[in-house]
Amino acid sequence: MVAALAGLSSAIGSEIATVVFYLAPISIAAYFVGRWQGRLVAVLSAVAWSVMEEALRPISTPIPVLLASAFNRAVLFLVVSELLSSLRDAFNHERQLARTDLLTGLPNSRAFSERAEFELLRARRYGRPLSLLYIDLDGFKTINDQFGHAAGDVVLQRTAAALHGSLRRTDVVARLGGDEFVILLPETGTESAAIVIGKVQEVLGRALQGVGSGTTASIGAVTADVAPTSVEILLDRGDKLTYASKGKGKNQVTHDTVTNWAA
């Protein structure tokens, strides 16, 4: 693209037009590809512009003047490249923050819904099962009341770290809010989900041992042999199963397998 613009600028012969043309490949490289790629295209654009302009001059320009001119153009293009790269980085950072729970570092409910929607579509397309674990901490309000919110934050952070460190890279763990966490297990049927549930109970038991007044976790697990049509349906079933677990007492699990969501 830079080479084509160099040829075009030689035909136009307008410096103002030339600047505008060269900003296009620089902007594309800096914003959509990467910072170093933007810098490279900026330098190449300055060189191409200077070479083509010199080739069209009837009288040769002294080398120092030519180098100074090329340097000035390179600086101009590099400034544009850096500004666009910084803008892209700031946008990506804000986008990431909007999808991250700041206390635990886990994805938040928005990020979970986006990823879960993709997994549901994939599961329906290929006829694969998936499972969801809905986790609610037992006695969390008591910890906040007796030991303060700082102690409650420690419980949430330990829970998040334990869940994140115990799962596969393809699994999705997120904090929905308060003391509620959720885990999505793609390509996971009933038996495999039961194994994961046991592992989750084990790691949470170790992570929360001695914290507050004996915090445990109630889990509602749903395995979908046929994926539902929305993430909300899956979450609602997991939430109801969690309440069923709490009705049994602390540190309980209720696991259901669904083969027909219309039933």
C-alpha positions in Angstrom: 0.0 0.0 0.0 2.9 2.4 0.8 4.5 1.5 -2.6 1.3 2.2 -4.4 0.8 5.5 -2.6 4.4 6.5 -3.5 3.6 6.1 -7.1 0.3 7.9 -6.8 2.0 10.8 -4.9 4.5 11.2 -7.7 1.7 11.7 -10.2 -0.3 14.1 -8.0 2.6 16.2 -6.9 0.8 17.8 -4.0 2.4 17.6 -0.5 -0.9 18.1 1.3 -2.5 15.3 -0.6 0.5 13.1 -0.1 0.4 13.5 3.7 -3.3 12.5 3.8 -2.6 9.4 1.6 0.2 8.1 3.7 -1.8 8.4 6.9 -4.1 5.6 5.8 -1.6 2.7 5.9 0.0 4.1 9.0 -3.3 4.3 10.8 -4.3 0.8 9.7 -1.0 -0.7 10.9 -0.8 1.2 14.2 -4.4 0.7 15.2 -5.3 -2.7 13.9 -2.0 -4.6 13.7 0.4 -3.4 16.4 2.6 -0.6 17.8 5.9 -1.8 16.2 4.2 -2.5 12.8 2.8 1.1 12.9 6.3 2.4 13.5 7.7 0.4 10.7 5.1 1.6 8.2 5.6 5.2 9.4 9.3 5.0 8.7 8.8 3.3 5.3 6.2 6.0 4.4 8.7 8.7 5.2 11.4 7.1 3.1 9.1 6.4 0.2 7.8 10.0 0.2 11.3 11.4 0.3 12.6 9.1 -2.4 9.7 9.8 -4.8 9.9 13.5 -4.2 13.6 13.6 -4.9 13.2 11.5 -8.0 10.8 14.1 -9.4 13.1 17.1 -8.7 14.9 18.5 -11.7 17.9 19.4 -9.5 19.3 17.0 -6.9 18.9 18.0 -3.3 22.0 18.1 -1.1 22.2 14.9 1.0 22.0 16.7 4.4 18.8 18.5 3.3 17.3 15.3 2.0 18.0 13.4 5.2 16.7 16.3 7.4 13.5 16.3 5.3 13.1 12.5 5.6 13.7 12.7 9.4 11.0 15.4 9.8 8.5 13.4 7.9 9.4 10.2 9.9 8.9 12.1 13.1 5.5 13.3 12.0 4.4 9.9 10.9 5.7 8.3 14.1 3.8 10.7 16.3 0.6 9.8 14.4 1.4 6.1 14.8 2.1 6.4 18.5 -1.1 8.3 19.2 -3.2 5.7 17.4 -1.5 2.8 19.1 -2.0 4.5 22.5 -5.6 5.1 21.7 -6.1 1.5 20.8 -4.4 0.3 24.0 -6.5 2.6 26.1 -9.7 1.4 24.4 -8.7 -2.3 24.9 -7.9 -1.6 28.5 -11.2 0.0 29.2 -13.0 -2.8 27.3 -11.2 -5.3 29.5 -12.1 -3.5 32.7 -15.7 -3.4 31.7 -15.6 -7.3 31.6 -13.6 -7.9 34.7 -14.6 -8.1 38.3 -12.1 -5.8 39.9 -12.0 -7.5 43.3 -11.3 -11.0 42.2 -9.9 -10.5 38.7 -12.4 -13.0 37.2 -14.7 -12.2 34.3 -17.9 -10.5 35.4 -21.4 -11.4 34.5 -21.2 -9.5 31.2 -18.1 -11.3 30.1 -19.5 -14.6 31.2 -22.7 -14.2 29.2 -20.8 -13.3 26.0 -18.6 -16.4 26.3 -21.4 -18.7 27.5 -23.6 -17.6 24.5 -20.8 -18.7 22.1 -20.5 -22.1 23.9 -24.2 -22.6 23.8 -24.2 -22.0 20.0 -21.4 -24.4 19.5 -23.0 -27.1 21.7 -26.3 -26.8 19.8 -24.5 -26.9 16.4 -22.5 -30.0 17.2 -24.9 -31.7 19.6 -22.4 -31.7 22.5 -23.2 -31.6 26.2 -22.1 -28.9 28.6 -22.5 -28.3 32.3 -22.8 -25.3 34.6 -21.9 -25.0 38.3 -23.7 -22.2 40.2 -21.9 -21.6 43.5 -23.2 -19.6 46.5 -21.0 -19.2 49.6 -22.7 -20.3 52.9 -22.6 -17.8 55.7 -20.9 -15.1 53.8 -23.2 -12.4 55.2 -22.2 -13.5 58.7 -18.5 -13.0 57.9 -19.2 -9.4 56.7 -21.2 -8.7 59.8 -18.8 -10.2 62.3 -15.4 -9.5 60.8 -16.0 -6.7 58.4 -16.0 -6.3 54.6 -12.2 -6.7 54.4 -12.6 -10.3 55.7 -15.4 -10.8 53.2 -13.1 -9.6 50.4 -10.5 -12.1 51.4 -13.0 -14.9 51.2 -14.1 -13.9 47.7 -10.5 -13.6 46.5 -9.6 -17.0 47.9 -12.6 -18.5 46.3 -11.8 -16.9 42.9 -8.2 -18.1 43.1 -9.2 -21.6 44.0 -11.7 -21.9 41.2 -9.5 -20.4 38.6 -6.6 -22.7 39.5 -8.5 -25.9 39.5 -10.2 -25.8 36.1 -9.2 -26.5 32.5 -8.2 -23.6 30.2 -11.4 -24.2 28.2 -13.7 -23.8 31.2 -15.1 -20.4 32.1 -15.3 -19.2 35.7 -16.8 -15.9 36.6 -18.2 -13.9 39.6 -21.8 -12.9 39.0 -21.9 -10.6 42.0 -21.9 -10.7 45.8 -20.9 -14.2 46.9 -22.2 -16.0 43.7 -19.8 -17.6 41.3 -20.5 -19.6 38.1 -18.5 -22.2 36.1 -19.3 -23.2 32.6 -17.9 -26.6 31.5 -18.0 -27.1 27.7 -17.9 -30.6 26.3 -18.8 -32.0 29.8 -21.5 -34.6 30.4 -23.0 -35.8 33.7 -20.2 -38.1 34.8 -17.4 -35.7 34.0 -19.3 -32.8 35.7 -19.6 -34.9 38.9 -15.8 -35.3 38.9 -15.4 -31.6 38.5 -17.9 -30.9 41.3 -15.9 -33.1 43.7 -12.7 -31.3 42.8 -14.3 -27.9 43.2 -15.6 -28.9 46.7 -12.1 -30.1 47.6 -10.2 -27.0 46.5 -12.8 -24.7 48.1 -12.6 -26.6 51.3 -8.8 -26.1 51.4 -8.9 -22.5 50.3 -11.6 -21.4 52.8 -10.4 -23.5 55.8 -10.0 -21.3 58.8 -11.5 -18.2 57.1 -14.3 -16.5 59.0 -16.8 -18.8 60.7 -16.2 -21.9 58.6 -17.3 -20.8 55.1 -18.5 -23.5 52.7 -20.2 -23.5 49.3 -23.6 -24.7 48.1 -23.5 -25.8 44.5 -26.3 -26.2 42.0 -25.1 -28.1 38.9 -26.9 -28.6 35.7 -25.8 -30.8 32.8 -27.4 -30.0 29.5 -27.4 -32.9 27.0 -29.2 -30.5 24.7 -28.1 -26.9 25.1 -30.9 -24.4 26.0 -31.7 -21.5 23.7 -30.3 -18.8 26.0 -27.7 -18.3 28.8 -30.5 -16.9 31.1 -32.3 -20.3 31.0 -29.2 -22.1 32.0 -28.3 -19.7 34.8 -31.9 -19.8 36.1 -31.8 -23.6 36.4 -28.4 -23.4 38.2 -29.7 -20.8 40.6 -32.8 -22.9 41.5 -30.6 -25.9 42.1 -28.4 -23.9 44.3 -31.3 -22.9 46.5 -32.3 -26.6 46.6 -28.7 -27.3 47.9 -29.1 -24.6 50.6 -32.3 -26.2 51.7 -30.4 -29.4 52.5 -27.9 -27.6 54.7 -24.4 -26.2 54.2 -21.8 -27.5 51.7 -24.3 -29.5 49.7 -24.7 -30.2 45.9 -27.7 -30.7 43.8 -27.0 -32.0 40.3 -29.6 -32.3 37.5 -29.3 -33.5 33.9 -31.6 -31.9 31.4 -32.4 -33.7 28.1 -35.4 -31.6 27.1 -35.7 -27.9 28.1 -39.3 -27.8 26.8 -40.4 -30.4 29.3 
